[in-house]
Amino acid sequence: MVDRLDFAALSSKYEELTLRILYLFSSGFLFYEGFKNWLRGRLETHPEVVIMCLLVYGVALLILVVSMFPFRFIKRLKALPIAALLFASAVSIYVVAAVQYRGVYRTDSMALTHYASQLWIFPSWNPYGSDLQKGLEAFAVDVDYITLKPDGDLVTNLNYPALHILVFTPFVYL
């Protein structure tokens, strides 16, 4: 009987420690994710990100404070850190998908390859002689990632034979 009582007390102590660590790590992650959303949120054009970041910071502070309450209170709110992590994940998905994401491809070579395979399939044009600058616009390639020629012009055509467009062809056709 004594061994069972000691085991129950030890189990309760580990449960308390585990739950407090869950609260602390959740709070730390929320602070980190709120800061990352603040950095990638383009606050000058998306003021809603400020409100979302402040909400994430508020929830992180709440979880940090609750982690110092008596164990009976913490045990009643054991789903709070998981709910807070889901909330922070939803905010991060919004910031990354709706605010930070600018286009399909971040490099001009991928956009030019995709556009060249589209030209090759649908209008049946020769992609090597075509000007592919419309592909840069169609896939919203950032200016920082566009390759320049030595004279400063944009690279807007593929060198022959750039057969890597054949990899894209089945996917573009679908």
N, CA, C and O of each residue as an XYZ file, in Angstrom:
696
protein
N       0.817     -1.191      0.000
C       0.000      0.000      0.000
C       0.863      1.258      0.000
O       0.524      2.256     -0.636
N       1.961      1.198      0.708
C       2.852      2.354      0.794
C       3.490      2.645     -0.556
O       3.655      3.805     -0.935
N       3.852      1.579     -1.288
C       4.471      1.772     -2.593
C       3.512      2.462     -3.559
O       3.921      3.308     -4.353
N       2.247      2.098     -3.486
C       1.262      2.730     -4.367
C       1.079      4.200     -4.033
O       0.941      5.025     -4.936
N       1.076      4.532     -2.780
C       0.940      5.939     -2.395
C       2.143      6.746     -2.863
O       1.980      7.865     -3.349
N       3.330      6.205     -2.728
C       4.524      6.904     -3.193
C       4.509      7.059     -4.710
O       4.890      8.100     -5.245
N       4.060      5.999     -5.398
C       3.983      6.065     -6.847
C       2.969      7.118     -7.290
O       3.210      7.852     -8.249
N       1.846      7.190     -6.598
C       0.833      8.191     -6.933
C       1.364      9.596     -6.687
O       1.123     10.497     -7.491
N       2.079      9.791     -5.592
C       2.650     11.108     -5.310
C       3.712     11.465     -6.338
O       3.781     12.605     -6.796
N       4.543     10.485     -6.700
C       5.579     10.721     -7.700
C       4.957     11.008     -9.059
O       5.419     11.891     -9.782
N       3.913     10.270     -9.405
C       3.216     10.495    -10.662
C       2.601     11.883    -10.703
O       2.642     12.549    -11.738
N       2.038     12.320     -9.605
C       1.444     13.651     -9.533
C       2.501     14.738     -9.700
O       2.259     15.750    -10.358
N       3.666     14.530     -9.106
C       4.756     15.505     -9.238
C       5.231     15.597    -10.686
O       5.482     16.689    -11.197
N       5.355     14.427    -11.352
C       5.768     14.449    -12.752
C       4.708     15.087    -13.639
O       5.028     15.787    -14.600
N       3.451     14.841    -13.313
C       2.373     15.465    -14.076
C       2.422     16.977    -13.921
O       2.245     17.711    -14.893
N       2.661     17.439    -12.715
C       2.752     18.878    -12.475
C       3.943     19.473    -13.219
O       3.822     20.523    -13.851
N       5.076     18.813    -13.147
C       6.271     19.303    -13.830
C       6.063     19.332    -15.340
O       6.418     20.305    -16.006
N       5.488     18.264    -15.869
C       5.244     18.188    -17.308
C       4.280     19.270    -17.765
O       4.494     19.898    -18.801
N       3.234     19.489    -17.007
C       2.256     20.503    -17.379
C       2.853     21.906    -17.296
O       2.593     22.737    -18.166
N       3.636     22.176    -16.279
C       4.282     23.489    -16.165
C       5.283     23.712    -17.300
O       5.385     24.816    -17.833
N       6.017     22.665    -17.665
C       6.949     22.785    -18.796
C       6.180     23.029    -20.091
O       6.617     23.822    -20.926
N       5.042     22.359    -20.271
C       4.202     22.597    -21.445
C       3.762     24.052    -21.504
O       3.803     24.673    -22.567
N       3.342     24.598    -20.374
C       2.938     26.000    -20.326
C       4.105     26.921    -20.682
O       3.946     27.852    -21.471
N       5.271     26.662    -20.102
C       6.421     27.539    -20.339
C       6.911     27.461    -21.778
O       7.192     28.491    -22.391
N       7.016     26.263    -22.322
C       7.453     26.134    -23.708
C       6.422     26.711    -24.678
O       6.793     27.313    -25.685
N       5.160     26.537    -24.391
C       4.118     27.123    -25.239
C       4.210     28.639    -25.215
O       4.095     29.289    -26.254
N       4.412     29.192    -24.052
C       4.550     30.639    -23.935
C       5.768     31.134    -24.708
O       5.686     32.128    -25.428
N       6.884     30.449    -24.561
C       8.089     30.836    -25.297
C       7.904     30.753    -26.796
O       8.351     31.631    -27.534
N       7.240     29.688    -27.253
C       6.991     29.556    -28.685
C       6.067     30.654    -29.189
O       6.270     31.180    -30.283
N       5.061     31.002    -28.409
C       4.148     32.066    -28.824
C       4.871     33.404    -28.920
O       4.635     34.171    -29.854
N       5.748     33.689    -27.965
C       6.532     34.921    -28.057
C       7.395     34.916    -29.318
O       7.471     35.920    -30.025
N       8.036     33.801    -29.592
C       8.887     33.690    -30.776
C       8.073     33.837    -32.057
O       8.456     34.584    -32.957
N       6.968     33.136    -32.139
C       6.157     33.177    -33.358
C       5.517     34.547    -33.549
O       5.379     35.012    -34.681
N       5.126     35.194    -32.460
C       4.619     36.560    -32.571
C       5.672     37.507    -33.107
O       5.372     38.373    -33.929
N       6.906     37.348    -32.647
C       7.998     38.180    -33.146
C       8.271     37.912    -34.620
O       8.478     38.852    -35.388
N       8.276     36.635    -35.031
C       8.495     36.307    -36.440
C       7.372     36.865    -37.313
O       7.628     37.348    -38.416
N       6.141     36.803    -36.832
C       5.032     37.379    -37.593
C       5.158     38.891    -37.678
O       4.795     39.494    -38.688
N       5.669     39.500    -36.624
C       5.896     40.947    -36.634
C       6.918     41.305    -37.709
O       6.760     42.308    -38.405
N       7.955     40.498    -37.848
C       9.002     40.779    -38.830
C       8.535     40.551    -40.261
O       8.882     41.327    -41.152
N       7.761     39.508    -40.496
C       7.374     39.196    -41.866
C       6.002     39.738    -42.244
O       5.504     39.439    -43.329
N       5.385     40.523    -41.380
C       4.001     40.917    -41.589
C       3.750     42.142    -42.430
O       2.589     42.459    -42.684
N       4.781     42.859    -42.885
C       4.612     44.088    -43.679
C       3.586     45.008    -43.019
O       2.498     45.246    -43.543
N       3.965     45.503    -41.877
C       3.052     46.268    -41.028
C       2.572     47.561    -41.666
O       1.487     48.043    -41.339
N       3.364     48.132    -42.573
C       2.960     49.392    -43.196
C       1.766     49.231    -44.122
O       1.024     50.188    -44.342
N       1.569     48.049    -44.663
C       0.427     47.826    -45.552
C      -0.619     46.876    -44.973
O      -1.714     46.756    -45.522
N      -0.298     46.206    -43.880
C      -1.228     45.254    -43.265
C      -1.345     45.533    -41.768
O      -0.696     44.865    -40.963
N      -2.164     46.511    -41.387
C      -2.278     46.843    -39.958
C      -2.938     45.743    -39.126
O      -2.791     45.731    -37.904
N      -3.651     44.833    -39.754
C      -4.278     43.749    -38.991
C      -3.233     42.821    -38.379
O      -3.505     42.144    -37.387
N      -2.048     42.789    -38.963
C      -0.976     41.948    -38.421
C      -0.528     42.477    -37.062
O      -0.147     41.698    -36.189
N      -0.572     43.796    -36.879
C      -0.211     44.382    -35.584
C      -1.157     43.862    -34.506
O      -0.719     43.457    -33.428
N      -2.451     43.875    -34.801
C      -3.443     43.404    -33.831
C      -3.250     41.912    -33.554
O      -3.323     41.473    -32.407
N      -3.005     41.144    -34.608
C      -2.793     39.702    -34.420
C      -1.552     39.426    -33.578
O      -1.571     38.558    -32.706
N      -0.482     40.159    -33.835
C       0.749     39.957    -33.052
C       0.533     40.341    -31.595
O       1.021     39.658    -30.694
N      -0.193     41.423    -31.359
C      -0.477     41.814    -29.978
C      -1.345     40.774    -29.273
O      -1.159     40.511    -28.085
N      -2.288     40.186    -30.001
C      -3.099     39.108    -29.417
C      -2.240     37.887    -29.077
O      -2.407     37.281    -28.019
N      -1.327     37.532    -29.973
C      -0.442     36.392    -29.708
C       0.445     36.685    -28.508
O       0.644     35.820    -27.655
N       0.987     37.915    -28.436
C       1.797     38.296    -27.272
C       0.970     38.262    -25.989
O       1.456     37.824    -24.946
N      -0.276     38.723    -26.065
C      -1.142     38.702    -24.887
C      -1.422     37.292    -24.401
O      -1.383     37.021    -23.201
N      -1.705     36.396    -25.337
C      -1.956     35.000    -24.968
C      -0.683     34.367    -24.402
O      -0.748     33.581    -23.456
N       0.471     34.705    -24.977
C       1.740     34.167    -24.463
C       1.992     34.639    -23.039
O       2.436     33.866    -22.190
N       1.708     35.905    -22.782
C       1.891     36.433    -21.428
C       0.898     35.790    -20.463
O       1.251     35.481    -19.325
N      -0.335     35.588    -20.909
C      -1.337     34.924    -20.080
C      -0.893     33.507    -19.713
O      -1.013     33.098    -18.558
N      -0.388     32.768    -20.678
C       0.062     31.401    -20.407
C       1.256     31.403    -19.460
O       1.365     30.539    -18.590
N       2.140     32.364    -19.627
C       3.295     32.461    -18.728
C       2.856     32.733    -17.296
O       3.391     32.143    -16.357
N       1.886     33.622    -17.126
C       1.389     33.938    -15.781
C       0.627     32.751    -15.199
O       0.789     32.429    -14.021
N      -0.196     32.102    -16.007
C      -0.978     30.962    -15.521
C      -0.060     29.813    -15.110
O      -0.409     29.033    -14.224
N       1.105     29.699    -15.743
C       2.023     28.609    -15.380
C       2.537     28.730    -13.951
O       3.068     27.764    -13.403
N       2.389     29.893    -13.345
C       2.850     30.094    -11.962
C       1.728     29.942    -10.939
O       1.974     30.078     -9.740
N       0.517     29.668    -11.376
C      -0.613     29.475    -10.474
C      -0.510     28.113     -9.796
O       0.312     27.286    -10.189
N      -1.336     27.875     -8.786
C      -1.350     26.551     -8.143
C      -1.727     25.453     -9.140
O      -2.427     25.690    -10.124
N      -1.247     24.269     -8.856
C      -1.409     23.151     -9.789
C      -2.869     22.801    -10.040
O      -3.214     22.406    -11.154
N      -3.734     22.931     -9.044
C      -5.159     22.616     -9.238
C      -5.757     23.493    -10.339
O      -6.552     23.021    -11.151
N      -5.376     24.756    -10.363
C      -5.895     25.677    -11.376
C      -5.320     25.349    -12.758
O      -6.033     25.375    -13.761
N      -4.033     25.043    -12.793
C      -3.380     24.712    -14.066
C      -3.973     23.437    -14.656
O      -4.167     23.331    -15.867
N      -4.256     22.478    -13.791
C      -4.782     21.197    -14.257
C      -6.152     21.368    -14.905
O      -6.491     20.649    -15.845
N      -6.940     22.317    -14.403
C      -8.252     22.572    -15.000
C      -8.127     23.179    -16.396
O      -9.004     22.988    -17.239
N      -7.043     23.906    -16.639
C      -6.851     24.583    -17.926
C      -5.764     23.915    -18.759
O      -5.012     24.601    -19.452
N      -5.672     22.603    -18.704
C      -4.568     21.931    -19.391
C      -4.678     21.998    -20.915
O      -3.690     21.749    -21.607
N      -5.837     22.323    -21.448
C      -5.982     22.463    -22.897
C      -5.606     23.862    -23.387
O      -5.524     24.087    -24.594
N      -5.380     24.789    -22.484
C      -5.067     26.169    -22.866
C      -3.802     26.284    -23.717
O      -3.836     26.985    -24.728
N      -2.690     25.635    -23.366
C      -1.500     25.774    -24.223
C      -1.707     25.228    -25.634
O      -1.213     25.808    -26.600
N      -2.424     24.131    -25.758
C      -2.674     23.557    -27.083
C      -3.555     24.490    -27.907
O      -3.298     24.700    -29.093
N      -4.584     25.048    -27.290
C      -5.442     25.998    -27.996
C      -4.655     27.236    -28.404
O      -4.852     27.769    -29.496
N      -3.769     27.692    -27.534
C      -2.946     28.862    -27.859
C      -1.991     28.563    -29.006
O      -1.771     29.413    -29.869
N      -1.427     27.366    -29.021
C      -0.539     26.992    -30.125
C      -1.303     26.903    -31.443
O      -0.779     27.290    -32.488
N      -2.518     26.405    -31.404
C      -3.348     26.365    -32.616
C      -3.685     27.774    -33.096
O      -3.686     28.039    -34.298
N      -3.971     28.676    -32.159
C      -4.252     30.066    -32.512
C      -3.025     30.717    -33.148
O      -3.141     31.382    -34.177
N      -1.857     30.530    -32.546
C      -0.631     31.108    -33.102
C      -0.316     30.510    -34.469
O       0.180     31.209    -35.352
N      -0.598     29.231    -34.647
C      -0.381     28.601    -35.951
C      -1.305     29.194    -37.006
O      -0.884     29.428    -38.139
N      -2.552     29.435    -36.646
C      -3.494     30.041    -37.590
C      -3.052     31.450    -37.973
O      -3.129     31.827    -39.142
N      -2.590     32.226    -36.998
C      -2.095     33.579    -37.292
C      -0.877     33.497    -38.202
O      -0.764     34.277    -39.148
N       0.027     32.575    -37.935
C       1.232     32.438    -38.755
C       0.896     32.001    -40.176
O       1.501     32.481    -41.134
N      -0.055     31.102    -40.313
C      -0.467     30.674    -41.651
C      -1.046     31.853    -42.417
O      -0.762     32.015    -43.604
N      -1.852     32.679    -41.759
C      -2.391     33.864    -42.424
C      -1.269     34.804    -42.853
O      -1.256     35.274    -43.990
N      -0.330     35.081    -41.955
C       0.741     36.034    -42.271
C       1.604     35.513    -43.416
O       1.966     36.273    -44.314
N       1.932     34.238    -43.391
C       2.782     33.692    -44.445
C       2.019     33.583    -45.762
O       2.552     33.947    -46.811
N       0.784     33.091    -45.728
C       0.043     32.839    -46.963
C      -0.541     34.101    -47.580
O      -0.510     34.257    -48.801
N      -1.069     34.999    -46.769
C      -1.762     36.162    -47.321
C      -0.898     37.410    -47.390
O      -1.142     38.278    -48.227
N       0.103     37.518    -46.530
C       0.884     38.751    -46.469
C       2.269     38.575    -47.081
O       2.667     39.347    -47.953
N       2.993     37.573    -46.634
C       4.384     37.431    -47.057
C       4.519     36.817    -48.444
O       5.413     37.202    -49.198
N       3.666     35.886    -48.790
C       3.768     35.158    -50.052
C       3.462     36.088    -51.213
O       2.398     36.707    -51.245
N       4.371     36.193    -52.160
C       4.189     37.130    -53.264
C       3.962     36.469    -54.613
O       3.462     37.120    -55.530
N       4.299     35.249    -54.757
C       4.133     34.625    -56.054
C       4.504     33.160    -56.008
O       4.915     32.630    -54.976
N       4.348     32.523    -57.148
C       4.595     31.098    -57.219
C       6.083     30.792    -57.093
O       6.481     29.930    -56.309
N       6.898     31.496    -57.861
C       8.323     31.200    -57.895
C       9.120     32.373    -57.362
O       8.799     33.531    -57.628
N      10.154     32.065    -56.612
C      11.021     33.114    -56.069
C      12.216     33.381    -56.976
O      12.929     34.361    -56.758
N      12.459     32.557    -57.975
C      13.582     32.775    -58.885
C      13.067     32.872    -60.307
O      12.029     32.308    -60.650
N      13.813     33.598    -61.129
C      13.375     33.762    -62.506
C      13.579     32.498    -63.333
O      12.850     32.281    -64.301
N      14.538     31.669    -62.984
C      14.775     30.481    -63.808
C      13.588     29.522    -63.747
O      13.221     28.931    -64.763
N      12.987     29.361    -62.575
C      11.818     28.483    -62.465
C      10.615     29.082    -63.193
O       9.868     28.361    -63.855
N      10.427     30.389    -63.074
C       9.302     31.034    -63.758
C       9.473     30.962    -65.269
O       8.512     30.700    -65.992
N      10.698     31.195    -65.753
C      10.938     31.122    -67.195
C      10.745     29.701    -67.710
O      10.205     29.507    -68.799
N      11.174     28.723    -66.952
C      11.002     27.329    -67.368
C       9.523     26.955    -67.441
O       9.088     26.321    -68.402
N       8.762     27.340    -66.440
C       7.329     27.037    -66.428
C       6.623     27.739    -67.591
O       5.816     27.128    -68.291
N       6.929     29.020    -67.793
C       6.289     29.775    -68.870
C       6.689     29.219    -70.242
O       5.864     29.159    -71.154
N       7.948     28.816    -70.384
C       8.395     28.240    -71.658
C       7.674     26.931    -71.945
O       7.329     26.656    -73.095
N       7.445     26.124    -70.924
C       6.718     24.873    -71.162
C       5.257     25.146    -71.505
O       4.651     24.393    -72.267
N       4.686     26.211    -70.955
C       3.326     26.595    -71.345
C       3.284     27.024    -72.806
O       2.369     26.653    -73.541
N       4.278     27.808    -73.227
C       4.324     28.235    -74.630
C       4.519     27.044    -75.562
O       3.966     27.015    -76.661
N       5.291     26.080    -75.130
C       5.585     24.930    -75.970
C       4.360     24.043    -76.150
O       4.167     23.454    -77.213
N       3.521     23.947    -75.098
C       2.362     23.049    -75.166
C       1.160     23.719    -75.819
O       0.635     23.217    -76.812
N       0.726     24.839    -75.275
C      -0.584     25.364    -75.667
C      -0.580     26.080    -77.017
O      -1.340     25.664    -77.892
N       0.212     27.116    -77.252
C       0.186     27.664    -78.609
C       1.149     26.946    -79.554
O       1.183     27.257    -80.745
N       1.928     25.995    -79.047
C       2.919     25.243    -79.822
C       3.982     26.154    -80.418
O       4.358     26.011    -81.582
N       4.460     27.089    -79.608
C       5.537     27.984    -80.032
C       6.868     27.407    -79.615
O       6.955     26.588    -78.700
N       7.900     27.846    -80.300
C       9.258     27.472    -79.922
C       9.665     28.329    -78.722
O       9.797     29.544    -78.864
N       9.866     27.736    -77.555
C      10.165     28.542    -76.373
C      11.558     29.152    -76.380
O      11.840     30.064    -75.603
N      12.440     28.652    -77.259
C      13.806     29.155    -77.244
C      13.931     30.498    -77.950
O      14.798     31.297    -77.596
N      13.108     30.754    -78.915
C      13.178     32.034    -79.619
C      12.220     33.069    -79.067
O      12.274     34.232    -79.467
N      11.355     32.677    -78.168
C      10.324     33.580    -77.648
C      10.874     34.459    -76.536
O      11.793     34.076    -75.811
N      10.290     35.646    -76.419
C      10.613     36.536    -75.301
C       9.762     36.089    -74.112
O       8.534     36.060    -74.192
N      10.417     35.749    -73.029
C       9.726     35.172    -71.881
C       9.489     36.179    -70.763
O       9.245     35.790    -69.621
N       9.558     37.467    -71.079
C       9.387     38.481    -70.040
C       7.975     38.450    -69.450
O       7.794     38.778    -68.277
N       6.986     38.064    -70.236
C       5.624     37.955    -69.706
C       5.533     36.884    -68.615
O       4.688     36.971    -67.724
N       6.399     35.886    -68.687
C       6.441     34.849    -67.659
C       6.881     35.397    -66.317
O       6.403     34.956    -65.272
N       7.799     36.366    -66.344
C       8.225     36.996    -65.093
C       7.072     37.760    -64.458
O       6.928     37.770    -63.235
N       6.256     38.396    -65.280
C       5.095     39.128    -64.771
C       3.987     38.170    -64.335
O       3.328     38.398    -63.321
N       3.787     37.107    -65.097
C       2.704     36.170    -64.789
C       2.918     35.464    -63.456
O       1.955     35.175    -62.746
N       4.170     35.183    -63.113
C       4.458     34.472    -61.870
C       4.958     35.395    -60.772
O       5.423     34.923    -59.734
N       4.870     36.693    -60.981
C       5.193     37.713    -59.971
C       6.557     37.471    -59.328
O       6.672     37.387    -58.105
N       7.581     37.360    -60.163
C       8.936     37.169    -59.651
C       9.429     38.497    -59.089
O       9.325     39.534    -59.744
N       9.960     38.457    -57.887
C      10.469     39.654    -57.231
C      11.678     40.189    -57.993
O      12.473     39.413    -58.524
N      11.817     41.503    -58.046
C      12.892     42.148    -58.793
C      14.263     41.721    -58.267
O      15.225     41.651    -59.033
N      14.355     41.442    -57.002
C      15.639     41.040    -56.416
C      16.131     39.697    -56.946
O      17.321     39.398    -56.849
N      15.245     38.889    -57.500
C      15.605     37.539    -57.922
C      15.663     37.377    -59.438
O      15.721     36.253    -59.936
N      15.647     38.469    -60.165
C      15.725     38.402    -61.622
C      17.191     38.460    -62.039
O      17.949     39.300    -61.554
N      17.583     37.567    -62.940
C      18.961     37.505    -63.424
C      19.177     38.579    -64.482
O      18.351     38.772    -65.373
N      20.297     39.268    -64.364
C      20.650     40.315    -65.322
C      21.794     39.845    -66.210
O      22.646     39.062    -65.788
N      21.799     40.336    -67.449
C      22.914     40.083    -68.360
C      24.062     41.021    -67.986
O      23.859     41.951    -67.206
N      25.255     40.798    -68.520
C      26.375     41.695    -68.203
C      26.130     43.155    -68.585
O      26.708     44.058    -67.979
N      25.275     43.393    -69.586
C      24.990     44.781    -69.976
C      23.849     45.399    -69.165
O      23.505     46.560    -69.389
N      23.257     44.656    -68.230
C      22.215     45.190    -67.357
C      20.802     44.853    -67.777
O      19.860     45.135    -67.037
N      20.625     44.253    -68.952
C      19.288     43.853    -69.398
C      18.841     42.593    -68.657
O      19.643     41.885    -68.048
N      17.528     42.337    -68.729
C      16.980     41.133    -68.105
C      17.211     39.917    -68.989
O      17.182     40.014    -70.215
N      17.438     38.782    -68.359
C      17.479     37.520    -69.093
C      16.034     37.111    -69.329
O      15.301     36.814    -68.385
N      15.626     37.097    -70.608
C      14.227     36.794    -70.923
C      14.093     35.676    -71.949
O      13.025     35.504    -72.537
N      15.160     34.916    -72.171
C      15.048     33.786    -73.085
C      15.878     32.628    -72.555
O      16.761     32.800    -71.715
N      15.572     31.454    -73.067
C      16.288     30.250    -72.660
C      17.376     29.945    -73.679
O      17.185     30.144    -74.879
N      18.499     29.468    -73.207
C      19.565     29.033    -74.106
C      19.196     27.675    -74.684
O      18.631     26.830    -73.990
N      19.514     27.471    -75.939
C      19.216     26.204    -76.594
C      20.321     25.223    -76.291
O      21.476     25.647    -76.351
N      20.111     23.997    -75.982
C      18.867     23.314    -75.685
C      18.632     23.239    -74.176
O      19.308     22.481    -73.480
N      17.723     23.984    -73.691
C      17.341     23.947    -72.273
C      16.198     22.950    -72.130
O      15.031     23.335    -72.053
N      16.536     21.703    -72.096
C      15.526     20.645    -72.117
C      14.866     20.408    -70.767
O      14.041     19.505    -70.632
N      15.217     21.201    -69.777
C      14.571     21.012    -68.481
C      13.100     21.423    -68.517
O      12.364     21.147    -67.570
N      12.659     22.079    -69.595
C      11.223     22.383    -69.697
C      10.407     21.105    -69.861
O       9.206     21.099    -69.593
N      11.049     20.025    -70.300
C      10.327     18.761    -70.459
C       9.867     18.189    -69.125
O       8.907     17.421    -69.076
N      10.548     18.559    -68.044
C      10.121     18.108    -66.717
C       8.790     18.754    -66.352
O       7.938     18.110    -65.738
N       8.601     20.016    -66.721
C       7.373     20.740    -66.396
C       6.211     20.379    -67.317
O       5.050     20.558    -66.950
N       6.512     19.879    -68.494
C       5.490     19.691    -69.520
C       4.308     18.834    -69.073
O       3.172     19.255    -69.291
N       4.494     17.665    -68.464
C       3.309     16.886    -68.062
C       2.447     17.599    -67.025
O       1.223     17.470    -67.035
N       3.088     18.350    -66.133
C       2.328     19.033    -65.087
C       1.583     20.239    -65.637
O       0.480     20.547    -65.185
N       2.169     20.915    -66.597
C       1.493     22.051    -67.228
C       0.341     21.555    -68.086
O      -0.703     22.202    -68.165
N       0.528     20.415    -68.723
C      -0.512     19.862    -69.582
C      -1.751     19.467    -68.794
O      -2.872     19.559    -69.295
N      -1.542     19.025    -67.549
C      -2.674     18.625    -66.721
C      -3.414     19.847    -66.281
O      -4.412     19.741    -65.568
